[in-house]
Amino acid sequence: MSPRVSAFDELLEHRRELAEHRTALAGNTAGAMIDALIAAAPGWSDDDLEDEFCARYGAAMVQFKGGAVEDLVNPDNLATALLAAIDERLHQAEEAGADVVMLQRLLTVVAGVLPFPLSESAQGMVAEHVSARAAREIGRGRTVTGPVLWARDAYGSRWAVVAPFAAAGGPDRWYLWDVDTCGYEVVTTHSGFHPSAESAMAAWQGAVGPSAAGAALTTADDAETLGGLLCGEVEGIRLGGEDQQQYAEYLRSRRLGRAVRDAVRRGRGRTLVPLSADDASRQFGQRLRQLGYPDVPAGDGSDDGPAGAEELATELAGSWSPHDDATLYPFCSPHKVAVAVLHLRDFYMENFAAELVAVLPEWIRFLAEHTGMPAELTDRCLAYASGDLQFPGILDEQGRLNTMARVAE
């Protein structure tokens, strides 16, 4: 065995042992959650039980924040511990000849919330303990019962995605994703069920603020853009900074997000004018050369004098986000500008960062021309380009950027 293969195997083994350790740490919490849900289940509908499970899941995840890295329980660790707790109680009840209906019902609810790949890992347990019909229903998940709708704020960087889902014995419930594209990653800063599309939209507008006042829901007609907005799977690496409500919907929002993506998979509408990072770099470089910036090829190894147009354009375009989605990339907001300034100053050497920040106003104007952003909104973005103004709500208690913050735009 080569040293390279051996090191890779050691890494996999370490990750497996770490996951087992964290799942074991979550065991007591998981057992207490399951017992409390079993006690409450007889008086609740399946929707009530699912909502309570999500709420308790969020509260439990908050307890695991902080501490040593090896003890940091992740969402999939707690979900695995919860399944193990249900499985253990089912086997105990079956061996004792006790009624297992309530445990089966809880398993159905919990497994129905799990996104991929947790949903796949639960299939064997589901097949063992519930009927084949129930297992198929769990595999299908909730049904999208109508058109998926979306809206975006005046800057084009904050989105609402709203979709109706079949409820248990009642009217459809509408799920809202409040999606922010201003950080280095596209994130859902809030999600949850609402009784109607109108109430979901009103809640989103209230959270986003004035920039969403004129937004209106329309049919989501672009599957590619929708896929860039909604995450349907558990991420291998979490961004951090999640609050209790975000943890509460962590699993469900991803499971339902995949259902929505599947429902709109054939959409090919093009409501946005795309701009790739590579095209932006090339076009902005030309613009800087026209403005008199030196025409110095990037990476020529020279440290004398200011950076050239190509290098400035390449680094600034590469620092803008979301880098891999051409339909979401070109939009600009004060929030996004403020995040960009923090990133530039944190990532680059002081002198070069200052050069990039100095050219940021021209970058904002360049993007505004591409997207047709009104002059008033462009001016609001320009106000944050120097970094002298701090955009409210984007830093945590330690003064660090919180990419999961739900801020008013």
The 8 nearest C-alpha neighbors of each residue, nearest first, counted from 0:
[[1, 4, 5, 2, 3, 6, 8, 7],
 [0, 2, 3, 4, 5, 6, 7, 8],
 [3, 1, 5, 4, 6, 0, 7, 8],
 [2, 4, 6, 1, 5, 7, 0, 8],
 [5, 3, 7, 1, 6, 2, 8, 0],
 [4, 6, 2, 8, 7, 3, 9, 1],
 [7, 5, 9, 3, 8, 4, 2, 10],
 [6, 8, 10, 4, 9, 5, 3, 11],
 [9, 7, 11, 5, 10, 6, 12, 4],
 [8, 10, 6, 12, 7, 11, 13, 5],
 [9, 11, 13, 7, 8, 12, 14, 6],
 [12, 10, 8, 14, 13, 9, 15, 7],
 [11, 13, 15, 9, 10, 14, 8, 16],
 [14, 12, 10, 16, 11, 15, 17, 9],
 [13, 15, 17, 11, 12, 16, 18, 10],
 [14, 16, 12, 18, 17, 13, 11, 19],
 [17, 15, 19, 13, 18, 14, 20, 12],
 [16, 18, 14, 20, 15, 19, 13, 21],
 [17, 19, 15, 21, 20, 16, 22, 14],
 [18, 20, 16, 22, 17, 21, 23, 15],
 [21, 19, 17, 23, 18, 22, 16, 24],
 [20, 22, 24, 18, 72, 23, 19, 70],
 [23, 21, 76, 25, 19, 24, 20, 80],
 [22, 24, 26, 20, 25, 21, 19, 80],
 [25, 23, 21, 22, 26, 20, 27, 72],
 [24, 26, 22, 23, 28, 77, 27, 29],
 [27, 25, 23, 29, 80, 24, 28, 30],
 [28, 26, 30, 29, 25, 31, 24, 23],
 [27, 29, 31, 25, 30, 26, 32, 59],
 [28, 30, 81, 26, 32, 27, 31, 80],
 [31, 29, 27, 33, 32, 28, 84, 26],
 [30, 32, 34, 28, 29, 33, 35, 27],
 [33, 31, 29, 35, 30, 34, 36, 28],
 [32, 34, 36, 30, 35, 31, 37, 29],
 [33, 35, 37, 31, 36, 32, 30, 38],
 [36, 34, 38, 32, 33, 37, 31, 39],
 [37, 35, 39, 33, 38, 34, 40, 32],
 [36, 38, 34, 40, 35, 39, 33, 101],
 [37, 39, 35, 36, 40, 34, 41, 33],
 [38, 40, 36, 37, 41, 42, 35, 43],
 [39, 41, 37, 43, 42, 38, 36, 48],
 [42, 40, 43, 39, 38, 101, 37, 44],
 [43, 41, 40, 39, 44, 38, 47, 48],
 [44, 42, 40, 47, 41, 48, 45, 39],
 [45, 43, 47, 46, 48, 167, 42, 40],
 [44, 46, 48, 47, 49, 167, 43, 108],
 [47, 45, 49, 44, 48, 167, 50, 166],
 [48, 46, 44, 50, 45, 49, 43, 51],
 [47, 49, 45, 51, 46, 50, 43, 52],
 [48, 50, 52, 46, 51, 47, 108, 45],
 [49, 51, 47, 53, 52, 48, 46, 54],
 [52, 50, 54, 48, 53, 49, 55, 47],
 [51, 53, 49, 55, 50, 54, 56, 48],
 [54, 52, 247, 56, 50, 51, 55, 248],
 [53, 55, 51, 247, 57, 56, 52, 50],
 [56, 54, 58, 52, 57, 53, 59, 51],
 [55, 57, 53, 59, 54, 58, 247, 52],
 [247, 58, 56, 246, 243, 60, 54, 55],
 [57, 59, 55, 61, 56, 60, 243, 54],
 [58, 60, 56, 62, 57, 61, 55, 63],
 [59, 61, 57, 62, 63, 58, 56, 246],
 [60, 62, 63, 58, 59, 64, 243, 57],
 [63, 61, 60, 59, 64, 58, 65, 57],
 [62, 64, 60, 61, 72, 71, 65, 59],
 [65, 63, 61, 62, 71, 66, 60, 72],
 [66, 64, 63, 67, 71, 68, 62, 70],
 [65, 67, 68, 70, 71, 64, 63, 69],
 [66, 68, 70, 69, 71, 65, 64, 72],
 [69, 67, 71, 70, 66, 65, 72, 64],
 [68, 70, 67, 71, 17, 21, 20, 72],
 [71, 69, 67, 68, 21, 72, 66, 24],
 [72, 70, 68, 69, 63, 73, 67, 64],
 [73, 71, 21, 63, 76, 70, 74, 77],
 [72, 74, 76, 75, 71, 77, 21, 60],
 [75, 73, 77, 76, 78, 72, 60, 249],
 [74, 76, 78, 77, 73, 79, 117, 233],
 [77, 75, 22, 73, 79, 74, 78, 72],
 [78, 76, 80, 74, 79, 75, 25, 81],
 [77, 79, 75, 81, 80, 76, 74, 82],
 [80, 78, 76, 82, 77, 81, 75, 83],
 [81, 79, 77, 83, 26, 78, 82, 22],
 [82, 80, 29, 84, 78, 83, 79, 77],
 [83, 81, 85, 79, 84, 80, 86, 78],
 [82, 84, 86, 80, 81, 85, 87, 79],
 [85, 83, 81, 87, 82, 86, 30, 80],
 [86, 84, 82, 88, 87, 83, 89, 81],
 [87, 85, 83, 89, 84, 88, 82, 90],
 [86, 88, 84, 90, 85, 89, 83, 91],
 [89, 87, 91, 85, 90, 86, 92, 84],
 [88, 90, 86, 92, 91, 87, 93, 85],
 [89, 91, 93, 87, 88, 92, 94, 86],
 [90, 92, 88, 94, 89, 93, 95, 87],
 [93, 91, 97, 95, 89, 90, 94, 96],
 [94, 92, 96, 90, 95, 91, 89, 97],
 [93, 95, 91, 92, 96, 90, 97, 89],
 [96, 94, 92, 93, 97, 91, 90, 98],
 [95, 97, 93, 94, 92, 98, 91, 99],
 [98, 96, 92, 95, 93, 99, 94, 91],
 [97, 99, 100, 92, 96, 101, 93, 102],
 [98, 100, 102, 101, 103, 97, 92, 89],
 [101, 99, 103, 102, 98, 104, 105, 97],
 [102, 100, 104, 103, 99, 105, 37, 40],
 [103, 101, 105, 99, 104, 100, 106, 89],
 [104, 102, 106, 100, 101, 105, 99, 107],
 [103, 105, 101, 107, 102, 106, 100, 108],
 [106, 104, 102, 108, 107, 103, 109, 101],
 [105, 107, 103, 109, 104, 108, 110, 102],
 [108, 106, 104, 105, 110, 109, 111, 103],
 [107, 109, 105, 111, 106, 110, 49, 104],
 [108, 110, 106, 111, 112, 107, 105, 113],
 [111, 109, 113, 107, 112, 108, 106, 118],
 [110, 112, 137, 108, 109, 113, 140, 107],
 [113, 111, 251, 109, 110, 254, 250, 114],
 [112, 114, 118, 110, 250, 111, 117, 254],
 [115, 113, 254, 118, 232, 253, 117, 250],
 [116, 114, 117, 118, 232, 119, 233, 113],
 [115, 117, 119, 118, 114, 120, 232, 233],
 [118, 116, 115, 120, 119, 114, 113, 121],
 [117, 119, 115, 113, 121, 116, 114, 120],
 [120, 118, 116, 117, 121, 122, 115, 123],
 [119, 121, 117, 118, 122, 116, 123, 124],
 [122, 120, 118, 119, 124, 123, 125, 117],
 [121, 123, 125, 119, 124, 120, 126, 118],
 [124, 122, 126, 125, 121, 127, 120, 119],
 [123, 125, 127, 121, 126, 122, 128, 86],
 [124, 126, 122, 127, 128, 123, 129, 134],
 [125, 127, 123, 124, 128, 129, 122, 134],
 [128, 126, 124, 125, 129, 123, 130, 122],
 [127, 129, 125, 126, 124, 103, 130, 89],
 [130, 128, 125, 126, 127, 133, 103, 134],
 [131, 129, 133, 132, 134, 128, 126, 127],
 [130, 132, 134, 133, 135, 129, 126, 136],
 [133, 131, 135, 130, 134, 136, 129, 137],
 [132, 134, 136, 130, 135, 131, 137, 129],
 [133, 135, 131, 137, 132, 136, 125, 126],
 [136, 134, 138, 132, 133, 137, 131, 139],
 [135, 137, 133, 139, 138, 134, 140, 132],
 [138, 136, 111, 134, 140, 135, 139, 133],
 [137, 139, 135, 136, 140, 134, 111, 118],
 [140, 138, 136, 137, 135, 141, 142, 111],
 [141, 139, 137, 138, 111, 136, 142, 258],
 [140, 142, 164, 165, 143, 139, 255, 258],
 [141, 143, 164, 165, 144, 140, 258, 139],
 [142, 144, 164, 163, 145, 141, 165, 259],
 [145, 143, 164, 163, 142, 165, 146, 171],
 [144, 146, 163, 143, 147, 162, 164, 142],
 [147, 145, 148, 218, 162, 144, 163, 219],
 [146, 148, 162, 219, 218, 161, 145, 149],
 [149, 147, 218, 219, 161, 217, 216, 160],
 [148, 150, 160, 216, 159, 219, 217, 161],
 [151, 149, 216, 159, 158, 215, 214, 217],
 [152, 150, 158, 155, 157, 159, 214, 153],
 [151, 153, 211, 155, 210, 154, 157, 214],
 [152, 154, 210, 155, 211, 151, 214, 213],
 [153, 155, 152, 156, 332, 331, 330, 210],
 [156, 154, 152, 151, 153, 330, 157, 331],
 [155, 157, 180, 154, 330, 181, 179, 331],
 [158, 156, 179, 151, 152, 178, 155, 180],
 [159, 157, 151, 178, 150, 177, 179, 160],
 [158, 160, 177, 150, 149, 176, 151, 178],
 [161, 159, 149, 176, 175, 148, 158, 150],
 [160, 162, 175, 148, 174, 149, 147, 159],
 [161, 163, 147, 173, 174, 148, 164, 146],
 [164, 162, 173, 172, 144, 143, 145, 171],
 [165, 163, 143, 171, 172, 144, 142, 173],
 [164, 166, 171, 142, 144, 141, 172, 143],
 [167, 165, 171, 169, 168, 170, 172, 164],
 [166, 168, 169, 46, 45, 165, 44, 170],
 [167, 169, 166, 170, 44, 165, 46, 45],
 [168, 170, 166, 167, 171, 165, 172, 46],
 [171, 169, 166, 172, 168, 165, 167, 194],
 [170, 172, 165, 166, 164, 163, 169, 173],
 [171, 173, 194, 164, 163, 193, 166, 192],
 [174, 172, 163, 193, 162, 192, 195, 196],
 [173, 175, 192, 191, 162, 161, 193, 163],
 [176, 174, 161, 190, 191, 160, 199, 192],
 [175, 177, 190, 160, 159, 178, 189, 187],
 [178, 176, 159, 189, 187, 188, 158, 190],
 [179, 177, 187, 158, 186, 157, 176, 188],
 [178, 180, 157, 186, 181, 185, 187, 156],
 [179, 181, 185, 156, 182, 157, 178, 186],
 [182, 180, 335, 179, 156, 334, 183, 320],
 [183, 181, 184, 180, 402, 338, 185, 335],
 [182, 184, 320, 321, 181, 185, 319, 180],
 [185, 183, 182, 186, 321, 180, 320, 181],
 [184, 186, 180, 179, 182, 228, 321, 183],
 [187, 185, 179, 178, 188, 184, 180, 403],
 [186, 188, 178, 177, 189, 179, 176, 190],
 [187, 189, 405, 403, 177, 186, 178, 404],
 [190, 188, 177, 187, 176, 245, 191, 405],
 [191, 189, 176, 175, 177, 248, 252, 187],
 [190, 192, 174, 175, 193, 248, 176, 189],
 [191, 193, 174, 173, 172, 175, 194, 190],
 [194, 192, 173, 199, 195, 172, 174, 198],
 [193, 195, 172, 173, 198, 192, 196, 171],
 [196, 194, 197, 198, 173, 193, 199, 172],
 [195, 197, 199, 198, 173, 200, 161, 194],
 [196, 198, 200, 195, 199, 201, 194, 202],
 [199, 197, 201, 195, 200, 196, 202, 193],
 [200, 198, 196, 202, 197, 201, 193, 175],
 [199, 201, 203, 197, 198, 202, 196, 204],
 [202, 200, 198, 204, 203, 199, 205, 197],
 [201, 203, 205, 199, 200, 204, 198, 206],
 [204, 202, 200, 206, 205, 201, 207, 199],
 [205, 203, 201, 207, 211, 206, 202, 208],
 [204, 206, 202, 203, 208, 207, 201, 211],
 [205, 207, 203, 204, 208, 407, 202, 406],
 [208, 206, 407, 204, 408, 205, 211, 203],
 [207, 209, 407, 205, 206, 210, 211, 204],
 [210, 208, 212, 211, 207, 408, 204, 407],
 [209, 211, 153, 152, 208, 212, 408, 207],
 [212, 210, 152, 214, 204, 209, 213, 208],
 [213, 211, 209, 214, 210, 204, 208, 152],
 [212, 214, 211, 215, 210, 153, 152, 209],
 [213, 215, 211, 212, 152, 150, 151, 216],
 [216, 214, 150, 217, 213, 151, 149, 200],
 [215, 217, 150, 149, 148, 214, 218, 200],
 [218, 216, 148, 149, 219, 215, 150, 147],
 [217, 219, 148, 220, 147, 149, 146, 216],
 [220, 218, 148, 149, 147, 221, 217, 225],
 [219, 221, 268, 266, 218, 267, 222, 263],
 [222, 220, 268, 267, 266, 223, 224, 219],
 [221, 223, 266, 225, 264, 263, 224, 226],
 [222, 224, 226, 225, 221, 227, 267, 266],
 [223, 225, 227, 226, 222, 221, 228, 326],
 [226, 224, 222, 228, 227, 223, 221, 229],
 [227, 225, 223, 224, 228, 229, 222, 260],
 [226, 228, 224, 225, 229, 223, 324, 230],
 [229, 227, 225, 226, 224, 185, 178, 230],
 [230, 228, 226, 256, 227, 225, 231, 260],
 [229, 231, 253, 232, 256, 228, 257, 226],
 [230, 232, 257, 253, 256, 254, 229, 114],
 [233, 231, 115, 253, 114, 230, 234, 116],
 [232, 234, 115, 235, 114, 116, 253, 231],
 [235, 233, 236, 232, 237, 230, 231, 238],
 [234, 236, 233, 237, 232, 75, 73, 238],
 [237, 235, 234, 238, 233, 239, 73, 74],
 [238, 236, 239, 234, 235, 73, 233, 240],
 [237, 239, 236, 240, 402, 403, 241, 184],
 [240, 238, 237, 241, 403, 401, 402, 236],
 [239, 241, 403, 401, 242, 238, 402, 404],
 [242, 240, 239, 245, 403, 246, 243, 404],
 [243, 241, 245, 244, 246, 240, 61, 57],
 [244, 242, 57, 246, 245, 58, 61, 247],
 [245, 243, 247, 246, 242, 57, 248, 54],
 [246, 244, 242, 247, 248, 243, 241, 249],
 [245, 247, 57, 249, 243, 244, 248, 242],
 [57, 248, 246, 53, 244, 54, 245, 56],
 [247, 249, 251, 246, 245, 252, 250, 53],
 [250, 248, 246, 247, 252, 251, 245, 253],
 [251, 249, 253, 248, 252, 113, 114, 112],
 [250, 252, 112, 254, 248, 253, 249, 255],
 [253, 251, 255, 248, 254, 250, 256, 249],
 [252, 254, 231, 256, 251, 255, 250, 232],
 [255, 253, 114, 251, 256, 257, 252, 231],
 [256, 254, 258, 252, 257, 253, 251, 259],
 [257, 255, 253, 231, 259, 258, 254, 229],
 [256, 258, 231, 260, 255, 259, 254, 261],
 [259, 257, 255, 261, 256, 260, 262, 254],
 [260, 258, 262, 256, 261, 257, 255, 263],
 [259, 261, 257, 263, 262, 258, 264, 226],
 [260, 262, 264, 258, 259, 263, 257, 265],
 [261, 263, 259, 260, 264, 258, 143, 265],
 [264, 262, 260, 266, 261, 265, 222, 259],
 [263, 265, 261, 222, 266, 262, 260, 223],
 [266, 264, 263, 267, 222, 262, 221, 261],
 [267, 265, 222, 221, 220, 263, 264, 268],
 [266, 268, 221, 222, 220, 265, 269, 223],
 [269, 267, 221, 220, 266, 270, 222, 219],
 [268, 270, 271, 221, 267, 272, 220, 224],
 [269, 271, 268, 272, 221, 220, 326, 273],
 [272, 270, 269, 326, 273, 327, 370, 268],
 [271, 273, 326, 274, 270, 370, 269, 369],
 [274, 272, 326, 325, 271, 275, 329, 327],
 [273, 275, 325, 329, 326, 278, 279, 276],
 [276, 274, 325, 278, 277, 279, 273, 328],
 [275, 277, 279, 278, 316, 280, 322, 317],
 [278, 276, 280, 275, 279, 281, 316, 313],
 [279, 277, 281, 275, 280, 276, 282, 274],
 [278, 280, 276, 282, 277, 281, 283, 275],
 [281, 279, 312, 277, 313, 283, 316, 278],
 [280, 282, 278, 284, 279, 283, 277, 285],
 [283, 281, 285, 279, 284, 280, 278, 286],
 [284, 282, 286, 280, 285, 281, 279, 312],
 [283, 285, 312, 309, 287, 281, 308, 286],
 [286, 284, 288, 282, 283, 287, 289, 281],
 [285, 287, 283, 289, 284, 288, 290, 282],
 [288, 286, 290, 284, 289, 285, 308, 292],
 [287, 289, 292, 291, 285, 290, 286, 308],
 [290, 288, 286, 287, 291, 285, 292, 284],
 [291, 289, 287, 288, 292, 286, 285, 293],
 [292, 290, 288, 289, 293, 287, 294, 308],
 [291, 293, 288, 308, 287, 290, 307, 294],
 [294, 292, 307, 295, 308, 291, 288, 306],
 [293, 295, 307, 308, 288, 292, 296, 309],
 [294, 296, 307, 293, 297, 308, 309, 306],
 [297, 295, 309, 299, 298, 294, 307, 310],
 [298, 296, 310, 309, 299, 295, 307, 313],
 [297, 299, 300, 296, 310, 301, 295, 309],
 [298, 300, 301, 297, 296, 295, 302, 310],
 [301, 299, 298, 302, 297, 303, 296, 295],
 [302, 300, 303, 299, 298, 304, 306, 295],
 [303, 301, 304, 300, 305, 306, 299, 298],
 [304, 302, 301, 305, 306, 300, 307, 299],
 [303, 305, 302, 306, 301, 307, 293, 295],
 [306, 304, 307, 303, 354, 302, 293, 351],
 [307, 305, 310, 311, 304, 308, 295, 293],
 [306, 308, 295, 293, 310, 294, 309, 292],
 [307, 309, 311, 284, 292, 287, 310, 294],
 [310, 308, 284, 312, 307, 311, 297, 296],
 [309, 311, 297, 313, 312, 307, 308, 314],
 [312, 310, 308, 314, 313, 309, 315, 307],
 [311, 313, 280, 284, 309, 315, 310, 314],
 [314, 312, 310, 280, 316, 311, 315, 309],
 [313, 315, 317, 311, 316, 312, 318, 310],
 [314, 316, 318, 312, 317, 313, 311, 319],
 [317, 315, 280, 319, 313, 318, 314, 276],
 [316, 318, 314, 315, 319, 313, 276, 322],
 [317, 319, 315, 316, 314, 320, 339, 343],
 [320, 318, 316, 317, 322, 315, 321, 339],
 [321, 319, 322, 183, 328, 318, 182, 181],
 [320, 322, 328, 323, 324, 183, 184, 319],
 [321, 323, 320, 324, 276, 319, 328, 317],
 [322, 324, 321, 325, 275, 276, 328, 320],
 [325, 323, 326, 327, 328, 321, 322, 227],
 [324, 326, 275, 274, 273, 328, 327, 323],
 [325, 327, 273, 324, 328, 271, 272, 274],
 [328, 326, 324, 325, 329, 330, 321, 156],
 [327, 329, 325, 321, 320, 326, 330, 324],
 [330, 328, 366, 274, 327, 331, 370, 326],
 [331, 329, 328, 155, 156, 327, 154, 366],
 [330, 332, 335, 154, 156, 329, 336, 333],
 [331, 333, 335, 334, 380, 154, 336, 156],
 [334, 332, 380, 336, 335, 383, 337, 379],
 [335, 333, 337, 332, 336, 390, 338, 408],
 [334, 336, 181, 332, 338, 337, 333, 331],
 [337, 335, 339, 333, 338, 334, 384, 332],
 [336, 338, 334, 340, 339, 335, 383, 333],
 [337, 339, 335, 341, 336, 340, 342, 334],
 [338, 340, 336, 342, 337, 341, 343, 335],
 [341, 339, 343, 337, 342, 338, 386, 344],
 [342, 340, 338, 344, 339, 343, 345, 337],
 [341, 343, 339, 345, 340, 344, 346, 338],
 [344, 342, 340, 346, 345, 341, 352, 347],
 [345, 343, 352, 341, 342, 346, 347, 340],
 [344, 346, 342, 343, 347, 341, 348, 352],
 [345, 347, 343, 344, 342, 348, 352, 341],
 [348, 346, 352, 343, 344, 345, 349, 351],
 [347, 349, 351, 350, 352, 346, 344, 345],
 [348, 350, 352, 351, 353, 347, 344, 345],
 [351, 349, 353, 352, 348, 354, 347, 355],
 [350, 352, 354, 353, 348, 349, 355, 347],
 [353, 351, 355, 349, 347, 344, 354, 350],
 [352, 354, 356, 350, 351, 355, 357, 349],
 [355, 353, 351, 357, 352, 356, 358, 350],
 [354, 356, 352, 358, 357, 353, 359, 351],
 [357, 355, 359, 353, 358, 354, 352, 385],
 [358, 356, 354, 355, 359, 353, 360, 385],
 [357, 359, 355, 356, 361, 360, 354, 362],
 [358, 360, 362, 356, 361, 357, 384, 363],
 [361, 359, 363, 362, 358, 381, 384, 364],
 [360, 362, 364, 363, 359, 358, 365, 287],
 [363, 361, 359, 365, 360, 364, 366, 358],
 [364, 362, 360, 366, 361, 365, 367, 359],
 [365, 363, 367, 361, 362, 366, 368, 360],
 [364, 366, 362, 368, 363, 367, 361, 369],
 [367, 365, 369, 363, 368, 364, 329, 370],
 [368, 366, 372, 364, 370, 369, 365, 371],
 [369, 367, 371, 365, 366, 370, 364, 372],
 [368, 370, 366, 367, 371, 365, 329, 372],
 [371, 369, 367, 372, 368, 366, 330, 329],
 [372, 370, 368, 367, 369, 373, 366, 374],
 [371, 373, 367, 370, 377, 374, 376, 368],
 [374, 372, 375, 376, 377, 371, 367, 378],
 [373, 375, 377, 376, 378, 372, 367, 379],
 [374, 376, 378, 377, 373, 379, 372, 380],
 [377, 375, 379, 378, 374, 373, 380, 372],
 [376, 378, 374, 380, 379, 375, 381, 373],
 [377, 379, 381, 375, 380, 376, 374, 382],
 [380, 378, 376, 382, 377, 381, 333, 375],
 [379, 381, 333, 377, 378, 382, 332, 383],
 [380, 382, 378, 384, 383, 379, 360, 377],
 [381, 383, 379, 380, 384, 378, 385, 388],
 [384, 382, 381, 386, 388, 385, 380, 337],
 [385, 383, 381, 386, 382, 360, 336, 359],
 [386, 384, 387, 383, 356, 357, 382, 340],
 [385, 387, 388, 383, 384, 340, 337, 389],
 [388, 386, 385, 389, 383, 384, 382, 337],
 [389, 387, 386, 383, 390, 382, 385, 337],
 [390, 388, 391, 387, 386, 337, 383, 393],
 [389, 391, 337, 334, 388, 393, 392, 333],
 [392, 390, 393, 389, 406, 394, 407, 334],
 [391, 393, 394, 406, 390, 404, 395, 405],
 [392, 394, 401, 400, 391, 404, 390, 395],
 [395, 393, 400, 399, 398, 401, 392, 396],
 [394, 396, 398, 399, 397, 401, 400, 393],
 [395, 397, 398, 394, 399, 401, 400, 393],
 [398, 396, 395, 399, 394, 400, 401, 393],
 [399, 397, 394, 395, 396, 400, 401, 393],
 [398, 400, 394, 395, 397, 401, 396, 393],
 [399, 401, 394, 393, 402, 395, 398, 338],
 [402, 400, 394, 403, 404, 393, 395, 240],
 [401, 403, 404, 182, 400, 240, 393, 238],
 [404, 402, 401, 188, 240, 241, 405, 186],
 [405, 403, 401, 402, 406, 393, 188, 392],
 [406, 404, 188, 403, 407, 189, 206, 392],
 [405, 407, 404, 392, 408, 207, 393, 206],
 [406, 408, 207, 208, 206, 405, 209, 392],
 [407, 207, 208, 406, 210, 334, 333, 209]]
